[in-house]
Amino acid sequence: MRTFYTCDIHGDYNSFISLINHVNFNPEKDRLIIGGDMINRGPKSAEMLQWAKNNHEQYSDRIHILIGNHEEMMIWFMNELSPMWMEFGGDDTIASFKKVFGSEKGWDVAEEYAKWLERLPLIFEDDYAIYTHAGVSIGVDKENQPREIVWINQKELLEMDETILKTWTGGKYVYRGHNPYNTVHVKGQFIQCDLGNGTFPEDAAALALVDVQSNRYYRCSKDGTVTERLIEDF
């Protein structure tokens, strides 16, 4: 069974589909972990959430969806806890829901998706690695991670005690996104997988699909070109 990880899609449903088609992803044989930030900034957040929810429900043992900070902002907004979602692409997400489900139903459907997002896990672990959106908290066990970990930046992670971190992970690498870089690379115990989709200028932004067992990744640029590369510093 192949295992793939992707994150920080940010409404770029087309690049996501290009990547899984490029590797001939088969949910009956392969595993996929989506590490959050599926929404905002891009034009097809509704389509991305549709795919994630429908396929997760059909293949719950093969497709694992994690929450990111952009989903957390959507949940806060729908629960009337904070308006900040609209400052970080929430208007793009609502526009896509209205386009897909109609202007009359768009908001209602988005609220239902927010309820689903609220139930998503923060981390996932398999025999190969640990997966998250932004980070982990080594002060508590894996089953009781605080929701604040969706906001952790790489600087905070690199300040963790390396010995305690490796004990907590069991020596496994942690695949994460959240902080954009130009390459997928190893930094300490973490593998950074966010290639700046929705953050970098279009000529530099890309979406990564990481093949966990082979230590390589597939990079889809904004023009749809897919290239295969090795994870740096492995």
N, C-alpha and C positions, 0 to 999 in steps of 0.2 A: 504493500500500500504506500503510495506516494503521499507526502504531507506538504501542503502549501500554506503560506501565510501572506496576507496582504493587509494594508491599513491605509488610513487617510485618503480614502477614495474621493471624498468631498464632491459627491454628485456627478462624478465623471463615470457614469455607467458605461459609456461606449468603450473607454479604455479597459475597464474591468472585464467586459465581455470579450474584448480582443485578447486579453491575456489568458483567460480560462479556455478560450477556444484554441489559442496557440499551443497550449500544452495538452489539448484534448482531455481536459478535466472531466472525470467520470465520478459522480457522487456515489455510485455503487461500488467503486473500487478505491477511490482516492479520498483524502481528508483535506478540508479547507478550513482555516481559521481566519476570520475577518476581525481585525483588531481595532474596530471602532472608527469614528469619524467618517461614517459613510455619507454624511449629509453636509449641506451648506456650501455656498460659493459656486458650485457647479450647477448645470441646468437640469440634471436628471436625478435629483435626490429621491423623488417618489418612486421612480423605476428601480433605483438601487435598493431601497427598503423593501419594495415588493419582492424583488428577487431574493433578498436575504431572508425575509420572513417565510415566504412560501417554500424555499428550498430547505431551510432549517427545520420547518415543521414536517417536511416529507422525509428528510434524511438527518434526523436529529443526532444520530451517532456518527455522522461523517462531516456535517457542516456545523461549525461552532461560531456563533456571533458574540462578540464582546462589545461592551459599551465604551465609548470615548467621551471626551469632554464636550464635543459638539452635540452629541445625543443628550448628555446631561443638561446642557443649556436648554435644549428643546423641552425636556421634562420639566425643568424649573419654570419655563415660560407657560407651559400648558397647565401647570399647577399654581400659577399666579404667584410664584416665589421670587422671580427675577425677570426683568425685561431684556437682559443682556443678549439673549439669543438673536434678537433683531439687529444687533450691532455686528454680529459675526456670521451673517449669511442666512439667517432665518427667513428673511423675505424671499430669497431665492428658493428655499425649500418649500415654502407655502405656495409660491408661484407654480412650482412643478406639480404639487398636489392638485391645484386647481386645474392645471392643464390635463392631467391624467384622469382625474375623477370628476371634473366639472367644477365650475365656480361656486355652485350651490353646496356641493358636498366636500370640497377640498379641505376646509378647516376641520369638519367632523371626522373625516378619515385620518387626517394628520393627528388629531387627538387620540384616536384609537391606536395608531402606531406608537405614539408616545407612551401609552400604557404598556404596550409590548416591550418597548425599549427599556422601560423601568425595571423589568424583570430579568434583563440580560445579566449574565455573570461578568465579573471584572477581570478574571484571569482564567486560563485553561492550561492544563498540564498533560503531556503524554509521555511516552517513553523517551522522546528525543529532547524535549525542551519545555520551557514555560513561556506562555504567550500572554501579552497584555496590550493595553493601548499606550500608556505613558510610563508606567513604572510599577513597582511593588513596594510593600511595606514589610521589612524583615523583622519588625517588632511584634508582629502578630502572625498567627499561622495562616496558611493559604486559604483556608475555608472561611476566614473572618477578616478579609481585607477591607479596609475602609474605602468609601467611595472617593475619597480625596486622591486616591492614586491615579485617577484619570487626568490629573493636572500636573503630576510630577515632571520636572524637566531633567535633562540629562546631567546637568551640573550637580543637582541634588543626588542623583544616583551614583555618580562617580565619587561622591564624598562618603558613601557607605563604607563601613568596615569590610574589607575584602574577605577576611576569614569568616566572619559571621554570614556574609552574603552567600559565599560558596556552600556553607553548611546548610543554609536555608534553601538554596536551590538544588542541593544534592549534586553540585558540580555541573548542573545543566546551564546552558545559555538561556537568556531571557530575550525573546524577540519583541520589539517594541516599535512604535512610531512616534507621533506627537511633535518631535523636533525635526524639521526638515534639513536634509543634507543632499549633496550631489551624488552620493553613492550609498549603496548598502554596505555597511562595514561593521567590524567588531570593535567595540570600545569597552575594555574591561570584561565584565560578565554579560554585557548587553550587545545585542545586534540591532543596529539602527536601520529601520526599513522605510522611513518616510522620505520620498524623493521630491517633496515640495509641491505636490499636486494641490492646486487651489491656493498656493502661497507664493511660489516663485513665478517670475515672468514666463509666458507660454513657451518661449524658446529654450527654457531651462527646466521647466517643470516636467515631471513624469510620474508614473505609477509603477510600483514594483510588485511582482508576484515572486515570492521566495520559495524555492524548492529546498525544504529543510534538510532532507537526507543527503542531497548532493552538494550542499554548500554553494549553490549558485542561485542567480535570480534572473527574472525576465523583466526588462524595462520597456514600458510603453510610453513613448513620447506623445505630445499633444497632437501630432500629425498622424498618429496611429501606427507608427513604425515600432516594431517589437524587436529588441535585441537581447541576446543572452550574455550574461557576465558572471564572473566569479565574485563571491563575497570577499571584500578586501580584508586583509590582515587575519584571515582564519588560520 
